[in-house]
């Protein structure tokens, strides 16, 4: 027992010494931190009891609405101590699903959960929309303050969104919007920004019908012990996997293929102890975007994104592969991306850190290790402190370590940076990196304490960005 206690204590101390700036001197240190963190993140276990939704009246075929049958199965499972709620082979149309503690929603191979296109099937709940707290449509699968929850199985989650359903709400012309058709989210988005700036009580920021703020696909909120494994997600209305303020999150072997507007793949927001492994992303926005709240909401709540591992994943189309921001007002620290592969002519960046002086916050301790990239469009490494509007909260970006980055055919730049002179990107290290096929080696400003060792861009060695 003492040995277990002291082992856990060592892990805790290793991962929570944040009072002073951390500076790595070799990859050995962050690799040790990764191994310590892995010991803290575990999938929840469930009682050995199955509840099949067809036993509660669910019907295959994609026409009958199975919302009540699925709800009854989940409630029965939860009330009896937990287990698996089974979606068997077939196509099951449903509205919002609320996932309760100790329930594993298991979507069997050959099964599809097809989500309704009727907004009235999604009740108003407390949620986050683009990093802002409000009352809006429930995500398609939602949980609030639950523990030990899971979505597993080799089945399909189909958000059923397209240019005529959900996507046109964003107002983008190439997604079906026109001046004679309702579906413009901009007025509601601007109103929510103003309410956030005025620090209106989030439960009085009420949206829903007539406001066109699209729901997220999956959003566990303030939950502990979250496990998502093996499922495939397509046709999301907006962000796909969006855990908020959660702790102990494991996402593994998930495949996300959806190219609609703001169709981010996985956005852990203000979460602690997150492990993403063996996943596939082909998205209409950032593949993985780590967040911690927008502007006032992010700063006031003050919960950073911390202790995230991203490992053995494949990234195809997207605005960025591994991204931090832009809703990052609470900061981010200890982000480890290892042994990932990226390759698409429509992938804009490999590592992307985006923030602004309306956000503020500290982004630190980012370890980007053994990444193999076929091609990308803009930059392998991109720092941007001028994303969206400026404000009075200049952000900090520091201790960024990139090692063994191997790019076959790059885009415009190897490294691209836009930072404040008063807040340069500090302690940026690149080691054993080979980036070929770029138009320009770099375009940078305001970098401080840069270390380059064995860095080759288009075959030429670089020891500085002067």
C-alpha positions in Angstrom: 0.0 0.0 0.0 2.8 2.4 0.8 4.5 1.7 -2.5 1.3 2.5 -4.4 0.8 5.7 -2.4 4.3 7.0 -3.0 4.2 6.0 -6.7 1.0 8.1 -7.0 2.5 10.9 -5.1 5.5 11.0 -7.4 3.2 11.2 -10.4 1.2 14.0 -8.8 4.3 16.0 -8.0 5.8 15.5 -11.4 2.7 16.7 -13.1 1.6 19.6 -10.9 4.7 21.6 -10.2 3.5 24.7 -12.1 4.5 27.5 -9.8 7.6 28.3 -11.8 8.3 28.1 -15.5 9.4 24.7 -16.6 12.3 24.5 -19.0 13.2 21.2 -20.5 16.8 20.5 -21.3 16.3 17.2 -23.2 13.5 15.0 -24.5 14.1 12.6 -21.6 12.3 14.9 -19.2 9.0 15.2 -21.1 9.1 11.6 -22.0 9.3 10.7 -18.3 6.3 13.0 -17.6 4.3 11.3 -20.3 4.9 7.9 -18.7 3.9 9.3 -15.3 0.7 10.8 -16.7 -0.3 7.5 -18.5 -0.5 5.9 -15.0 -3.2 8.4 -14.0 -5.5 8.0 -17.0 -7.6 4.8 -17.1 -10.8 3.7 -18.8 -13.7 3.3 -16.4 -15.0 -0.2 -15.7 -18.7 -1.2 -15.8 -21.0 -3.8 -14.3 -21.4 -6.9 -16.4 -25.0 -6.3 -17.5 -26.4 -5.4 -20.9 -29.6 -3.5 -21.7 -30.5 -3.7 -25.4 -32.5 -0.7 -26.7 -34.8 -3.0 -28.7 -36.0 -4.4 -25.4 -37.3 -1.0 -24.6 -39.2 -0.4 -27.9 -36.4 0.8 -30.2 -37.1 0.0 -33.9 -34.6 -0.4 -36.7 -35.0 1.4 -40.1 -34.0 5.0 -39.6 -37.6 6.3 -39.5 -39.1 5.6 -36.1 -37.8 8.0 -33.5 -36.1 6.0 -30.7 -35.3 8.8 -28.3 -37.6 7.5 -25.5 -36.5 3.9 -25.9 -32.8 4.9 -25.6 -33.6 7.1 -22.6 -35.5 4.3 -20.8 -32.6 1.9 -21.4 -30.0 4.3 -20.0 -32.2 5.2 -17.0 -32.8 1.5 -16.2 -29.1 0.7 -16.6 -28.1 3.6 -14.3 -30.7 2.9 -11.6 -29.6 -0.7 -11.4 -25.9 0.0 -10.9 -24.7 0.5 -14.5 -23.6 -1.6 -17.4 -23.8 -1.4 -21.1 -26.7 0.0 -23.2 -26.5 -1.9 -26.4 -27.4 -0.5 -29.8 -27.7 -3.6 -32.0 -27.1 -3.9 -35.7 -29.4 -1.6 -37.7 -30.2 2.1 -38.1 -31.8 3.9 -35.2 -33.1 7.5 -35.6 -32.9 9.5 -32.4 -32.9 12.9 -30.8 -30.7 14.0 -28.0 -29.2 11.3 -25.8 -28.4 12.0 -22.1 -25.7 9.7 -20.8 -25.9 8.9 -17.1 -23.2 7.7 -14.6 -21.9 4.1 -14.9 -23.4 3.7 -18.3 -21.5 2.5 -21.4 -23.4 3.3 -24.6 -22.2 0.5 -26.8 -22.9 1.0 -30.5 -22.4 -2.4 -32.0 -20.6 -3.1 -35.3 -23.2 -2.7 -38.0 -25.2 -0.3 -35.9 -25.9 3.4 -36.7 -27.3 6.0 -34.4 -28.8 8.5 -36.9 -29.5 11.8 -35.3 -32.7 13.8 -36.0 -32.6 17.0 -38.1 -35.4 18.5 -36.0 -34.0 21.1 -33.6 -37.0 20.5 -31.3 -35.4 17.1 -30.5 -32.6 18.8 -28.6 -33.7 20.4 -25.3 -32.0 23.6 -24.0 -29.2 22.7 -21.5 -26.2 24.4 -19.9 -23.4 24.2 -22.4 -20.4 25.9 -24.0 -20.6 27.3 -27.5 -17.3 28.4 -29.0 -15.8 28.6 -25.5 -18.7 30.7 -24.1 -21.2 29.5 -21.4 -24.8 29.7 -22.3 -28.2 27.8 -22.5 -28.5 26.3 -25.9 -29.4 23.1 -27.7 -28.2 19.9 -26.1 -25.4 18.2 -27.9 -26.5 15.1 -29.7 -25.0 13.1 -26.8 -24.7 15.0 -23.6 -23.8 14.5 -19.9 -23.6 16.9 -17.0 -21.7 16.2 -13.7 -21.8 12.4 -14.4 -19.0 9.9 -13.6 -17.9 6.7 -15.3 -19.4 7.1 -18.7 -18.5 5.7 -22.1 -19.4 5.5 -25.8 -17.9 2.4 -27.3 -18.3 -0.1 -30.1 -17.4 -0.3 -33.8 -20.7 1.3 -34.9 -21.5 4.6 -36.5 -22.6 8.0 -35.1 -24.2 9.9 -38.0 -24.9 13.5 -37.2 -27.1 13.7 -40.4 -25.8 17.3 -41.2 -25.4 18.6 -44.7 -25.8 21.8 -46.7 -29.5 21.7 -46.2 -29.4 20.7 -42.5 -27.4 22.4 -39.7 -24.4 23.5 -41.8 -26.1 26.4 -43.5 -26.8 27.9 -40.0 -23.2 29.2 -40.0 -23.9 31.6 -42.8 -21.1 30.4 -45.0 -22.2 30.8 -48.6 -20.5 27.6 -49.8 -22.5 25.7 -47.3 -25.9 26.6 -48.8 -26.5 30.0 -47.2 -28.2 32.8 -49.2 -29.9 36.1 -48.3 -33.4 34.7 -48.7 -32.9 31.7 -46.4 -32.9 31.7 -42.6 -29.9 30.3 -40.9 -27.5 33.1 -40.1 -25.8 32.6 -36.7 -23.9 35.9 -36.7 -26.4 38.1 -34.8 -26.7 35.5 -32.0 -23.0 34.9 -31.9 -22.4 38.7 -31.6 -25.0 38.9 -28.8 -23.4 36.0 -26.9 -20.0 37.7 -27.2 -21.5 40.9 -25.7 -23.2 39.0 -22.9 -19.9 37.3 -22.1 -18.0 40.7 -22.1 -20.7 42.1 -19.8 -20.4 39.0 -17.6 -24.1 38.3 -17.8 -25.0 35.2 -15.7 -24.5 32.3 -18.2 -27.9 30.8 -17.3 -29.5 34.0 -18.5 -27.8 33.7 -21.9 -30.6 31.7 -23.4 -30.5 30.6 -27.1 -32.1 27.8 -29.1 -34.8 28.2 -31.8 -34.4 31.3 -34.0 -30.7 31.9 -33.0 -29.0 29.3 -35.2 -26.2 28.3 -32.8 -25.5 24.7 -33.9 -25.2 22.0 -31.2 -22.0 20.1 -30.7 -22.1 16.3 -31.5 -20.8 14.8 -28.1 -20.3 17.0 -25.0 -19.7 15.6 -21.5 -19.6 18.6 -19.2 -18.0 18.5 -15.7 -17.7 14.8 -15.9 -15.1 12.4 -14.5 -13.8 9.2 -16.0 -14.9 9.5 -19.7 -14.1 6.8 -22.2 -14.8 7.0 -26.0 -13.5 4.1 -28.0 -13.8 2.6 -31.5 -16.8 4.5 -32.8 -16.9 6.4 -36.1 -18.4 9.9 -36.3 -19.6 11.5 -39.6 -21.7 14.5 -40.6 -21.4 16.5 -37.4 -23.4 19.7 -37.1 -20.4 21.5 -35.5 -17.6 20.3 -33.1 -17.5 16.6 -32.8 -16.1 15.4 -29.5 -16.1 18.3 -26.9 -15.5 17.3 -23.3 -15.7 20.4 -21.1 -14.2 20.7 -17.6 -13.7 16.9 -17.5 -11.1 14.9 -15.7 -9.6 11.5 -16.7 -10.6 11.4 -20.4 -9.5 8.5 -22.7 -10.3 8.6 -26.4 -8.9 5.7 -28.4 -9.3 4.2 -31.9 -12.0 6.7 -32.8 -12.5 7.7 -36.5 -13.9 11.2 -37.3 -14.6 12.0 -40.9 -16.7 15.2 -41.4 -15.8 18.1 -43.6 -18.6 20.7 -42.7 -18.0 24.2 -41.3 -16.5 24.3 -37.8 -16.3 20.5 -37.8 -13.4 20.2 -35.4 -12.6 16.6 -34.6 -11.8 16.7 -30.9 -11.9 19.8 -28.6 -11.0 19.0 -25.0 -11.8 22.2 -23.2 -10.4 23.1 -19.8 -10.0 19.4 -19.2 -7.3 17.6 -17.0 -5.6 14.3 -17.7 -6.6 13.5 -21.3 -5.2 10.7 -23.4 -6.0 10.6 -27.2 -4.5 7.6 -29.0 -4.8 5.6 -32.2 -7.4 7.9 -33.7 -8.1 9.1 -37.2 -9.1 12.7 -38.1 -10.3 14.1 -41.5 -12.2 17.3 -40.7 -13.6 20.6 -41.9 -11.7 22.5 -39.2 -9.0 21.8 -36.7 -8.4 18.0 -36.2 -7.6 18.3 -32.5 -8.0 21.8 -30.9 -7.2 22.0 -27.1 -9.2 24.8 -25.5 -9.9 26.5 -22.1 -12.6 29.1 -22.7 -13.0 32.3 -24.6 -12.0 35.7 -23.2 -13.8 36.6 -20.0 -15.4 33.2 -19.6 -12.0 31.4 -19.9 -10.2 33.8 -17.6 -12.9 34.0 -14.9 -13.3 30.2 -14.7 -9.6 30.0 -14.8 -9.3 26.2 -15.6 -6.4 25.5 -17.9 -6.2 22.6 -20.3 -3.5 20.4 -18.7 -1.8 17.1 -19.0 -2.9 16.0 -22.5 -1.3 13.1 -24.5 -1.9 12.8 -28.2 -0.3 9.6 -29.5 -0.2 7.4 -32.6 -3.0 9.4 -34.4 -3.5 10.0 -38.1 -4.4 13.5 -39.3 -5.7 14.2 -42.8 -7.6 17.3 -43.9 -8.0 20.1 -41.4 -7.0 23.7 -40.5 -4.4 22.2 -38.1 -3.3 18.8 -36.9 -2.4 19.4 -33.2 -3.8 22.8 -32.3 -3.9 24.8 -29.1 -6.6 27.6 -29.1 -8.1 29.8 -30.1 -10.5 29.8 -27.1 -7.7 29.4 -24.6 -8.4 32.1 -22.0 -7.7 29.7 -19.1 -4.3 28.7 -20.6 -2.8 25.3 -21.5 0.1 23.4 -20.1 1.8 20.1 -20.4 0.6 19.0 -23.9 2.4 16.0 -25.3 2.0 14.9 -28.9 4.0 11.8 -29.9 4.4 9.5 -32.8 1.7 11.0 -34.9 1.3 11.0 -38.7 -0.1 13.8 -40.9 -0.6 14.0 -44.6 -3.0 16.0 -46.8 -2.7 18.8 -49.3 -5.7 20.3 -47.4 -4.0 20.2 -44.0 -2.9 23.7 -43.2 -0.5 23.2 -40.3 1.0 20.4 -38.3 1.5 22.2 -34.9 -0.7 25.3 -34.5 -0.9 27.6 -31.4 -3.4 30.4 -31.9 -4.5 33.0 -29.4 -4.9 36.7 -29.0 -4.8 39.6 -26.6 -8.5 39.3 -26.1 -7.8 35.8 -24.7 -4.7 36.2 -22.5 -3.5 33.2 -20.6 -0.3 31.1 -20.6 0.4 28.4 -23.1 3.4 26.4 -21.9 5.2 23.1 -22.0 4.2 21.8 -25.4 6.2 18.7 -26.5 5.8 17.7 -30.2 7.8 14.6 -30.8 8.4 12.1 -33.6 5.9 13.5 -36.1 5.9 12.3 -39.7 4.3 14.6 -42.2 3.7 13.9 -45.9 2.5 17.3 -46.9 0.7 20.5 -45.6 -0.3 23.9 -47.0 1.0 26.7 -44.7 3.4 25.9 -41.9 4.8 23.0 -40.0 4.9 25.1 -36.8 2.7 28.1 -36.5 2.5 30.6 -33.6 -0.2 33.3 -33.8 -0.9 35.8 -31.1 -3.2 37.9 -33.4 -6.0 35.4 -34.0 -9.3 37.4 -34.0 -9.7 40.7 -32.2 -7.1 42.4 -30.0 -7.6 43.3 -26.3 -5.8 44.1 -23.1 -4.7 40.6 -22.1 -1.4 39.8 -24.0 -0.9 36.0 -24.0 2.2 34.1 -23.1 3.7 31.2 -25.2 6.7 29.4 -23.8 8.7 26.2 -23.6 7.8 24.7 -26.9 9.8 21.6 -27.9 9.7 20.1 -31.4 11.9 17.1 -32.0 12.2 14.6 -34.9 9.7 16.3 -37.1 10.1 14.8 -40.6 8.3 16.5 -43.5 8.4 15.1 -47.0 6.7 18.0 -48.9 6.0 21.2 -47.0 3.9 24.3 -47.9 4.8 27.9 -47.6 7.0 27.8 -44.5 8.6 25.5 -42.1 8.1 27.9 -39.1 5.7 30.9 -39.1 5.3 33.2 -36.1 3.4 36.3 -35.2 4.0 37.4 -31.6 4.0 40.5 -29.5 7.4 42.3 -29.0 6.4 42.6 -25.3 5.6 38.9 -25.1 7.8 36.9 -27.5 7.5 33.1 -28.0 10.1 32.0 -25.4 12.2 28.9 -25.1 11.5 27.4 -28.5 13.5 24.3 -29.3 13.8 22.3 -32.5 16.0 19.2 -32.6 16.6 16.6 -35.4 14.0 18.1 -37.7 14.0 17.6 -41.5 11.5 19.7 -43.5 11.6 19.5 -47.2 9.7 21.2 -50.1 8.8 24.6 -48.4 8.8 27.8 -50.4 10.4 29.8 -47.6 12.3 28.4 -44.7 10.7 30.7 -42.1 8.9 33.9 -41.5 9.1 34.8 -37.8 9.1 37.7 -35.4 9.7 38.0 -31.6 11.2 34.7 -30.7 13.4 34.5 -27.6 15.8 31.8 -26.5 15.6 29.7 -29.7 17.6 26.5 -29.9 18.1 24.7 -33.2 20.1 21.5 -33.3 20.4 19.5 -36.5 17.5 21.3 -38.2 17.5 21.0 -42.0 15.0 22.9 -44.2 15.1 22.1 -47.9 18.4 20.3 -47.3 20.1 23.3 -45.7 21.2 23.3 -42.0 19.9 26.1 -39.7 21.3 27.1 -36.3 19.1 30.2 -35.9 16.2 32.1 -37.5 18.3 35.3 -38.0 
